[in-house]
Amino acid sequence: MFDWFAESGYAADVAGLRSRYPGLTRFEDYLRLSVPGEAVRRDGEQAKAKE
């Protein structure tokens, strides 16, 4: 099993999935929607809360 992870591992055709399921949520978007008040910018820094 370790050989499988090292040689091929899990693979996904993300572009193919997005064309088949246009509303597919990215992990980053899922986190933004799931954790209110904990928005994170693309560079990893926590976004400032809107006042």
PyMOL commands that place a pseudoatom at each C-alpha (Angstrom):
pseudoatom trace, name=CA, resn=MET, resi=1, chain=A, elem=C, hetatm=0, pos=[0.000, 0.000, 0.000]
pseudoatom trace, name=CA, resn=PHE, resi=2, chain=A, elem=C, hetatm=0, pos=[2.840, 2.405, 0.769]
pseudoatom trace, name=CA, resn=ASP, resi=3, chain=A, elem=C, hetatm=0, pos=[4.244, 1.729, -2.698]
pseudoatom trace, name=CA, resn=TRP, resi=4, chain=A, elem=C, hetatm=0, pos=[0.891, 2.664, -4.205]
pseudoatom trace, name=CA, resn=PHE, resi=5, chain=A, elem=C, hetatm=0, pos=[0.857, 6.000, -2.331]
pseudoatom trace, name=CA, resn=ALA, resi=6, chain=A, elem=C, hetatm=0, pos=[4.429, 6.738, -3.426]
pseudoatom trace, name=CA, resn=GLU, resi=7, chain=A, elem=C, hetatm=0, pos=[3.961, 5.744, -7.084]
pseudoatom trace, name=CA, resn=SER, resi=8, chain=A, elem=C, hetatm=0, pos=[0.425, 6.709, -8.081]
pseudoatom trace, name=CA, resn=GLY, resi=9, chain=A, elem=C, hetatm=0, pos=[-1.666, 7.525, -5.022]
pseudoatom trace, name=CA, resn=TYR, resi=10, chain=A, elem=C, hetatm=0, pos=[-5.002, 9.233, -5.266]
pseudoatom trace, name=CA, resn=ALA, resi=11, chain=A, elem=C, hetatm=0, pos=[-5.728, 11.153, -8.434]
pseudoatom trace, name=CA, resn=ALA, resi=12, chain=A, elem=C, hetatm=0, pos=[-8.677, 13.257, -9.518]
pseudoatom trace, name=CA, resn=ASP, resi=13, chain=A, elem=C, hetatm=0, pos=[-9.529, 14.973, -12.782]
pseudoatom trace, name=CA, resn=VAL, resi=14, chain=A, elem=C, hetatm=0, pos=[-10.652, 18.224, -11.151]
pseudoatom trace, name=CA, resn=ALA, resi=15, chain=A, elem=C, hetatm=0, pos=[-11.130, 20.032, -14.477]
pseudoatom trace, name=CA, resn=GLY, resi=16, chain=A, elem=C, hetatm=0, pos=[-13.270, 17.153, -15.721]
pseudoatom trace, name=CA, resn=LEU, resi=17, chain=A, elem=C, hetatm=0, pos=[-15.325, 17.151, -12.536]
pseudoatom trace, name=CA, resn=ARG, resi=18, chain=A, elem=C, hetatm=0, pos=[-15.841, 20.929, -12.742]
pseudoatom trace, name=CA, resn=SER, resi=19, chain=A, elem=C, hetatm=0, pos=[-17.089, 20.631, -16.333]
pseudoatom trace, name=CA, resn=ARG, resi=20, chain=A, elem=C, hetatm=0, pos=[-19.472, 17.843, -15.318]
pseudoatom trace, name=CA, resn=TYR, resi=21, chain=A, elem=C, hetatm=0, pos=[-20.566, 19.526, -12.058]
pseudoatom trace, name=CA, resn=PRO, resi=22, chain=A, elem=C, hetatm=0, pos=[-20.246, 23.317, -12.544]
pseudoatom trace, name=CA, resn=GLY, resi=23, chain=A, elem=C, hetatm=0, pos=[-21.388, 24.077, -8.984]
pseudoatom trace, name=CA, resn=LEU, resi=24, chain=A, elem=C, hetatm=0, pos=[-18.610, 22.013, -7.419]
pseudoatom trace, name=CA, resn=THR, resi=25, chain=A, elem=C, hetatm=0, pos=[-17.335, 23.863, -4.352]
pseudoatom trace, name=CA, resn=ARG, resi=26, chain=A, elem=C, hetatm=0, pos=[-13.620, 24.445, -3.842]
pseudoatom trace, name=CA, resn=PHE, resi=27, chain=A, elem=C, hetatm=0, pos=[-12.280, 23.581, -0.378]
pseudoatom trace, name=CA, resn=GLU, resi=28, chain=A, elem=C, hetatm=0, pos=[-11.349, 27.219, 0.267]
pseudoatom trace, name=CA, resn=ASP, resi=29, chain=A, elem=C, hetatm=0, pos=[-14.895, 28.357, -0.576]
pseudoatom trace, name=CA, resn=TYR, resi=30, chain=A, elem=C, hetatm=0, pos=[-16.343, 25.615, 1.622]
pseudoatom trace, name=CA, resn=LEU, resi=31, chain=A, elem=C, hetatm=0, pos=[-14.293, 26.874, 4.569]
pseudoatom trace, name=CA, resn=ARG, resi=32, chain=A, elem=C, hetatm=0, pos=[-15.343, 30.472, 3.947]
pseudoatom trace, name=CA, resn=LEU, resi=33, chain=A, elem=C, hetatm=0, pos=[-19.006, 29.439, 3.954]
pseudoatom trace, name=CA, resn=SER, resi=34, chain=A, elem=C, hetatm=0, pos=[-18.733, 26.999, 6.871]
pseudoatom trace, name=CA, resn=VAL, resi=35, chain=A, elem=C, hetatm=0, pos=[-16.848, 29.069, 9.438]
pseudoatom trace, name=CA, resn=PRO, resi=36, chain=A, elem=C, hetatm=0, pos=[-18.546, 32.448, 9.884]
pseudoatom trace, name=CA, resn=GLY, resi=37, chain=A, elem=C, hetatm=0, pos=[-16.255, 35.205, 11.086]
pseudoatom trace, name=CA, resn=GLU, resi=38, chain=A, elem=C, hetatm=0, pos=[-13.123, 33.226, 10.256]
pseudoatom trace, name=CA, resn=ALA, resi=39, chain=A, elem=C, hetatm=0, pos=[-12.506, 34.354, 6.681]
pseudoatom trace, name=CA, resn=VAL, resi=40, chain=A, elem=C, hetatm=0, pos=[-8.993, 33.635, 5.458]
pseudoatom trace, name=CA, resn=ARG, resi=41, chain=A, elem=C, hetatm=0, pos=[-7.299, 35.505, 2.626]
pseudoatom trace, name=CA, resn=ARG, resi=42, chain=A, elem=C, hetatm=0, pos=[-5.584, 33.648, -0.219]
pseudoatom trace, name=CA, resn=ASP, resi=43, chain=A, elem=C, hetatm=0, pos=[-2.155, 34.327, 1.328]
pseudoatom trace, name=CA, resn=GLY, resi=44, chain=A, elem=C, hetatm=0, pos=[-3.196, 32.502, 4.497]
pseudoatom trace, name=CA, resn=GLU, resi=45, chain=A, elem=C, hetatm=0, pos=[-3.557, 35.559, 6.711]
pseudoatom trace, name=CA, resn=GLN, resi=46, chain=A, elem=C, hetatm=0, pos=[-6.783, 36.021, 8.616]
pseudoatom trace, name=CA, resn=ALA, resi=47, chain=A, elem=C, hetatm=0, pos=[-8.956, 38.675, 7.029]
pseudoatom trace, name=CA, resn=LYS, resi=48, chain=A, elem=C, hetatm=0, pos=[-9.964, 41.634, 9.154]
pseudoatom trace, name=CA, resn=ALA, resi=49, chain=A, elem=C, hetatm=0, pos=[-13.566, 41.542, 10.299]
pseudoatom trace, name=CA, resn=LYS, resi=50, chain=A, elem=C, hetatm=0, pos=[-15.849, 44.100, 8.703]
pseudoatom trace, name=CA, resn=GLU, resi=51, chain=A, elem=C, hetatm=0, pos=[-17.087, 46.601, 11.223]
for i in range(1, 51): cmd.bond("trace and resi %d" % i, "trace and resi %d" % (i + 1))
show_as sticks, trace
zoom trace
